[in-house]
Amino acid sequence: MADDFTNLAPQSTREWLQFISNKQDTLMESQAEDREVMVKYMDKIDEWIACHDKADGKQVEKVSQLEKKVDAIKIGEWVTMVVAAIAAFFGMGGR
């Protein structure tokens, strides 16, 4: 009896048990490899999420800084408009 049952058509109970056992071993090895690949993939996804969260925080900070600059510009424009209105009211507009 040969030790290699891959091309054998099992006929006895012993041959069937060995054939099924070999198939099960192959399946278990395949699943172990798939599990390792999935764990590596999940680790990469976790790293991406952490990097994305950090970048998102920086963007929120930059938007906040931009809003402060826009508010400062609006205040400057408002002050300039008030000064021009006062100057026009008192006739200092260049006439």
C-alpha positions as CSV (number, residue, x, y, z in Angstrom):
1,M,0.0,0.0,0.0
2,A,1.4,3.4,-1.0
3,D,1.8,6.2,1.5
4,D,0.6,8.8,-1.1
5,F,-3.2,8.7,-1.2
6,T,-3.7,11.8,-3.4
7,N,-4.6,9.9,-6.6
8,L,-6.0,6.9,-4.8
9,A,-9.7,5.9,-5.0
10,P,-10.1,4.7,-1.4
11,Q,-11.8,1.3,-1.2
12,S,-11.3,0.1,2.4
13,T,-12.4,1.9,5.6
14,R,-8.7,2.4,6.4
15,E,-8.0,4.0,3.1
16,W,-11.0,6.2,3.4
17,L,-9.9,7.4,6.9
18,Q,-6.4,8.1,5.6
19,F,-7.8,9.9,2.5
20,I,-10.1,12.0,4.6
21,S,-7.4,12.7,7.2
22,N,-5.1,14.0,4.5
23,K,-7.8,16.2,3.0
24,Q,-8.6,17.6,6.4
25,D,-4.9,18.3,7.1
26,T,-4.6,20.1,3.8
27,L,-7.7,22.2,4.6
28,M,-6.4,23.1,8.1
29,E,-3.1,24.2,6.7
30,S,-4.8,26.4,4.1
31,Q,-7.0,27.9,6.8
32,A,-4.0,28.7,8.9
33,E,-2.3,30.5,6.0
34,D,-5.5,32.4,5.3
35,R,-5.8,33.4,9.0
36,E,-2.2,34.8,8.9
37,V,-2.9,36.8,5.8
38,M,-6.1,38.2,7.4
39,V,-4.3,39.1,10.6
40,K,-1.6,41.0,8.5
41,Y,-4.4,42.7,6.5
42,M,-6.2,43.8,9.7
43,D,-3.0,45.1,11.2
44,K,-2.4,47.3,8.1
45,I,-6.0,48.5,8.3
46,D,-5.5,49.4,12.0
47,E,-2.3,51.3,11.1
48,W,-4.1,53.2,8.3
49,I,-7.0,54.2,10.7
50,A,-4.5,55.5,13.3
51,C,-2.7,57.5,10.6
52,H,-5.9,58.8,9.2
53,D,-7.2,59.9,12.6
54,K,-3.9,61.7,13.2
55,A,-4.1,63.5,9.9
56,D,-7.8,64.3,10.5
57,G,-6.8,66.0,13.7
58,K,-4.3,68.1,11.9
59,Q,-6.8,69.2,9.3
60,V,-9.3,70.2,12.0
61,E,-6.6,72.3,13.6
62,K,-5.7,74.0,10.3
63,V,-9.4,74.7,9.6
64,S,-9.7,76.2,13.1
65,Q,-6.6,78.4,12.4
66,L,-8.1,79.5,9.0
67,E,-11.4,80.4,10.7
68,K,-9.5,82.6,13.1
69,K,-7.7,84.4,10.2
70,V,-11.0,84.9,8.4
71,D,-12.6,86.3,11.5
72,A,-9.6,88.7,11.9
73,I,-10.0,89.9,8.3
74,K,-13.7,90.4,8.8
75,I,-13.1,92.5,11.9
76,G,-10.4,94.5,9.9
77,E,-12.9,95.1,7.1
78,W,-15.6,96.1,9.5
79,V,-13.3,98.6,11.3
80,T,-12.3,100.1,7.9
81,M,-15.9,100.4,6.9
82,V,-16.8,102.2,10.1
83,V,-13.9,104.6,9.8
84,A,-14.9,105.3,6.2
85,A,-18.5,105.9,7.2
86,I,-17.5,108.3,10.0
87,A,-15.2,110.1,7.6
88,A,-17.9,110.4,5.0
89,F,-20.4,111.6,7.7
90,F,-18.1,114.4,8.8
91,G,-17.3,115.4,5.2
92,M,-13.7,114.2,5.2
93,G,-14.2,112.2,2.1
94,G,-11.9,114.4,0.1
95,R,-14.4,117.2,-0.9
